[in-house]
Structures are given as structure tokens and as C-alpha cells.
Amino acid sequence: MLSVHGKRGDGFHALTSLVVALEFGDTLTIRPSDSADVLRCSDAAVPLGPENLVLKAAAAFRARLEREVFFEFDLDKRIPMGAGLGGGSGNAAVALRGMNELLGEPFKNEILCEIAAELGSDCPFFIEGVPAWMRGRGEVIEPLETGLAERLRGTRLVLFRPDFGVETAWAYGRLVAGAPQTYETEAAGVARLERFVENGDLGDVLYNSFEAPVGSKYLAISTLLANLREQGVACLMSGSGSCCFALLEKEGVSAEEIGRFVRDAWGEGVFWVETSIC
């Protein structure tokens, strides 16, 4: 769930969200380096300069540590860029955790979360990566009650993305342009989460403020999701798009059937992964 409430005085958007980590993701290998940070990536499209969040994380970590330490990073990129899956933010958080571990854990997770919040609103979530409520601009993380989190773990789903991404800044611009109708009140967003906490039904939190404004531009997304829902599939766009997901329910439509719908709509080259909540 991603419920966006409106623009705050500091320019960020206030939101309420239910966030989980998945078994699927990128792999980041970290080693000490002698005199400079180095980033290598399996995907040639990924920028390797100081604008990359992994290198920003290294610079922020070094500044907080107040020591001249450097690292080599090898990124096996599997999460598509512009997908709304938090790939860049997750890699930055993993970089912080890895650097901290290599140096004997000079910082507790609370400090790592502070550093992560300087890098991006959703970065702090990935420090621990447990199912959680996300509030504020994304930096306020409240882990779900243990029993509820355990019920979520292992939930199977499929991820699918068309052959285009969505710029996050553009997506937020669509929310601003359509305000106030594109925003949901904080009370409404919190009520969705409270219903979910009470009954554990994921259907209560299958809501995304971005889906309608992004889907009005990218009809391939809105049309496919509408068709899947007509077939009884519980699905949603992830983040600001363009990746979407569908829950795999025991008595519901199979992954194979969903895959046929997706490929018929978006072509054989669609990004497709079956995974689960961890």
C-alpha cells in the first residue's frame, strides 16, 4: 500500500505505506579499497559515477565515521531501473550495512537509518527490511507486530514490468497536477492499515495513490491491471511504477495463467519474476 497525502512544507510528500522485502533482488559484493571507492555493475545502463546511490552511501558513511576508508562494490543488477521496486535505495542501504560490518560495526542500526534517510526517503526501510509501516516522508519506520509479519512471510507473488520505466519525479508531478483528487487523507490511509492489522487481509491494503495518475498516461499499465482484476487476480502497481505485482493465492489464478495475460498484453519480452515476501 502507498497512500500519498499531499506536499509538506519542506517540499517532500507525506505518505503512509505498508512495505515488505522480497526474496528477489540485486546482489552487492563489498570489499575494502586502498584509496578510492570503485563501483562496477553487470548492467551497462547503470551510472557508475558519484550520482549512484551506492557511492553516495559510501561518501555519507565515511563522513559520519570521520575516517578515510574506501570500498569496492560489485553490483549484480537484476531489479530493473525505473520499476518502483526500490532497487537503488535497497542497494544504498545494503552498502551501508556491508561497510559497517566490514569495519566491525562501529554504528548501530539507528545511526545507519539516519545516514540512509539522507540518501532517500525510502532508504531507511532497507536497513532491517522487515515488514513495516512507513510514514512521514518515508523515513519513519514502524515494524509490524511479530505475528502479523510472520503471516506475511512466504506470501507468493509475481512481478511484471513493461519495457519502459517511470520517472519518480514525473510521477510525483502528476500527483501535484491532479491535487487534491490524487491525494488520500492520512486518516483514510491509516484506516486501511488498521483494517489490515485487525484481519490480516492483504486486500485491504491493495491501494496505490500513483496508479491512477500514472495509468492515465501509460494505458498499458491501467488496462492490464483492470483486466487481471476482472479475472479475480489481486494486483497493484508498485511504488511510482512501472513494475506491478500480483498475489498468488492457493485457490486463485495460477502464475502460468497470469503470465499468459501479461505477455498477451505487453509482449514476450516483459520482465517477469516469481518470488515471495521474506
C-alpha positions, 0 to 999 in steps of 0.5 A: 500500500502507498497512500500519498497525502499531499506536499509538506512544507519542506517540499517532500510528500507525506505518505503512509505505506505498508512495505515488505522485502522480497526474496528477489533482488540485486546482489552487492559484493563489498570489499575494502579499497586502498584509496578510492571507492570503485563501483562496477555493475553487470548492467551497462545502463547503470551510472557508475559515477558519484550520482549512484546511490551506492557511492553516495552511501559510501561518501555519507558513511565515511563522513559520519565515521570521520575516517578515510576508508574506501570500498569496492562494490560489485553490483549484480543488477537484476531489479530493473531501473525505473520499476518502483521496486526500490532497487537503488535505495535497497542497494544504498542501504545494503552498502551501508550495512556491508561497510559497517560490518566490514569495519566491525560495526562501529554504528548501530542500526539507528545511526545507519537509518539516519545516514540512509534517510539522507540518501532517500526517503525510502532508504531507511526501510532497507536497513532491517527490511522487515515488514513495516509501516512507513510514514512521514516522508518515508523515513519513519519506520514502524515494524509490524507486530511479530505475528502479523509479519510472520503471516506475511512471510512466504506470501507468493507473488509475481512481478511484471514490468513493461519495457519502459520505466517511470520517472519518480519525479514525473510521477510525483508531478502528476500527483501535484497536477491532479491535487487534491483528487490524487491525494488520500487523507492520512486518516483514510490511509491509516484506516486501511492499515488498521483494517489490515492489522485487525484481519490480516487481509492483504486486500485491504491494503491493495491501494496505490495513490500513483496508479491512477495518475500514472495509468492515465498516461501509460494505458498499458499499465491501467488496462492490464491491471483492470483486466487481471482484476476482472479475472479475480487476480489481486494486483497493484502497481508498485511504488511510482511504477512501472513494475506491478505485482500480483498475489498468488493465492492457493485457490486463485489464478495460477502464475502460468495463467497470469503470465499468459495475460501479461505477455498477451498484453505487453509482449514476450519480452516483459520482465517477469519474476516469481518470488515471495515476501521474506 
